[in-house]
Amino acid sequence: MTKKENSMKTRKESMIPRRLYVLFGLVIFLFSVLIARLAYMQIVNQKFYSDKLTTASQKTITSSSVRGQIYDAKGITLVDNQVEQVAAFTRSNTMTAQQIKQTAQELIQFVTVNDVSVSERDKADYYLADSQTYRDVVAKLPKDKHFDADGNFLPEATIYANAVASLTPEQITFSADEEKIVELFTQMNAAGYFETVHLVTQPLTAEQIAKIAADEKNLPGVSTTANWNRVVLPTSLASVIGTVTTEQAGLPQEDAKEYLEKGYALNDRVGTAYLEKQYEDVLQGRHEKKEIVLDRNGQVEKIETVQEGQKGDNIKLTIDLQFQDGVNNILKRHFDSELATGSARYSAGVYAVVLKPKTGDVLAMAGYKHDVEINQVKENALGTVTDTFVPGSIVKAATITSGWENGVISGNQVLTDQPIQFAGGAPINSWFTAYGNQDITAVQALQYSSNTYMVQIALKMMGQPYSYGMYLSENEQVNTAMEELRKSFGEYGLGSSTGIDLPLESTGYLPSEYAISNFITNAFGQFDNYTPMQMAQYAATVANGGKRVSPHLVQGIYSNKEDGSLGDLIEVVSGKELNQVAISDQDMDLLQEGFYQVVNGTSGFTTGRAISYGASVPISAKTGTAETFVTTATGQVLNAVNTNIVAYAPSQNPQIAVAVVLPDLTDLNSSTSKAITTEIINLYDSLYPMN
């Protein structure tokens, strides 16, 4: 070997130990980092990781309690809980889908399943629950359905989805009896670890309960328990109660996040509409909470109840069902009479709301909806807050208010009731204009129901005072005037939220697009639409001297007695003062005087005199007749009227406010709404004397 070769060999041999030294140094460094990290975890941050380990070995399970009930003002049950014995299933953390399938196959012998609504996916899950079947299906999948491009297994969820997609209709076709097992399996398999679900079957008999208990070894996780179903009793208030989800439906998707943050479970039953939703926090009750501690092997070590469950509190309504039913009977009797004459053949129905002006208590919200197509009438109390109608002349006190607030009239100002003639258009008249021009006050404008008094206020608000044959100018002032008019109406609740304790209340129909003619007719109630509840709040606000109070259906929240029935009062629910109409006491006195004269005035032009006939107490009111049109089945267009009334009684010490809405009558001279108003007030006075 040459000297050069020996030198190269020596250099190579010297490089090997050097590389080993680097490698050893790197290993020592990594071990040092690891030891330092372990020291940090075990010494410096021991509590954090100990807590994390403890949390990982614990699971908190919540269970809902029986829901609170709903009663009328006298304690009559409106919503009850029907308790029945059912099969329940609690899933352990070690239970497989195959074991659940076997349990469902065993359980079907002891329960009765009538309602089956399984999907294709439910059937596929049931079919694949058998582990050997699943392995066989996966084995037949194309390579790209369980391996990625690098030959690695796809995520298990992806492989399972591919397995489901590969099944043929023949593989997941089951008999009717087998589908009942699939139904049970689906309900049981939906439960999370340690969660208990109530199985939807027919209520268990004593014999079925005994058989399930006897077969306990073959039914892991299955027990029998009491469950409740929400039952809305068939009263005239049923439509305002609302609904509650089933345990299978659980939390509504749109509200799930909010409920989960409050500590609800996904399968909790919650209110989805109206009173059930509005008072969900009260009715739901306190959840039972159990803490499950697992050992290192994932086995249950102990179960502790950390919070006892408690039945939800109850709510009592402001409505006495006896009065509510009486109002319903009055409405139905009169509407049937109008149907018999043919006048109501194309009417949308009839509605009435009764409030306590000072407190906002809803005393009655009654209604009937008329299906014109099939000429069928159904109860529809909910329509008092959801359906809207053209109000007619009842709004005129609000129009006069707007005139005062905008400085275009003052006090009991006199204007001339006369034909309002615009250039190129038909004249606008009051019903009594044919008797000649008359100088009338604001009070008389209400008493006689003058359209032209209101039109002149509207024109002044636009900066275009009336003159015979004038041209109307479409300008920005029209929009400003409409905004001001609607603002004044809103102070009485017309076109604004009444604040009632019901979700999804309509705030009326106020078109955003309109012409100058619409603004003018709106001044006497012939454009915007309002609900009966809004009209009743308007009457109550006048009765209150301008104080607008929110109506409310619930008068109090109550506890439970030991037997679960209505207990003691916990909290009083009352209406809130929303605003004060921005006019002087003297001007409000004029409006109240106008309402009084509508019913009690001696002039031949008094519009509501019929309301006083047979009245047991003095009544103040404003009548409203809105011109409408209806189309018959043959396409014929007929003139019709909405005949509405807002009233309060007694006139000097108002204790109730009433709104009656009877739309689209073809008898243009009908006085039915006036008779309805008087009868409702007399009925209340007979049950709760007002003198």
Buried (B, 14 or more C-beta within 10 A) or exposed (E): EEEEEEEEEEEEEEEEEEEEEEEEEEEEEEEEEEEEEEEEEEEEEEEEEEEEEEEEBEBEBBBBBBBBBBBBBEEBBBBBBEEEBBBBBBBBEEBEBBBBBBBBBBBBEBBEBEEBEBEEEBBBBBBBBBEEBBEEBBEEBEEEBBBEEEEEEBEEEEBBEBBBEBBEEEBBEBEEEBBBBBBBBBBBBBBBBBBBBBBBBEBBEEEBBEBBEEBEEEBBBBBBEEBBBBEBBEBBBBBBBBBBBEBBEBBBEEBBEEBEEEEBBEBBBBBBBBBBBBBBEBBBBBBBBBBBEBEEEEEBEEEEEEBEBBBBBBBBBBBBBEBBBBBBBBBBEBBEEBBEEEBBBBBBBBBBBBBBBBBBBBBBBBBBBBEBEEEEBEBBBBBBBBBBBBBBBBBBBBBBBBBBBBEBBEEBBBBEBBBBBBEEEEEBBBBBBEEEEBEBBBBBBBBBBBBBBBBBBBBBBBEBEBEEEBEBEEEEBBBBBBEBBBBBBBBBBBBBBBBBBBBEBBBBBBEEEBEBBBBBBBBBBBBBBBBBBBBBBBBBBBBBBBBBBBBBBBBBBBBBEEEBEBBEEEEEBBBEEBBBBEBEEEBBEBBBBBBBBBBBBEEEBBBBBBBBEEBBBBBBBBBBBBEBEBEEEEEEEBEBBBBBBBBBBBBEEBBBBBBBBBBBBBBEEBBBBBBBBBBBBBBBBEEEEBE
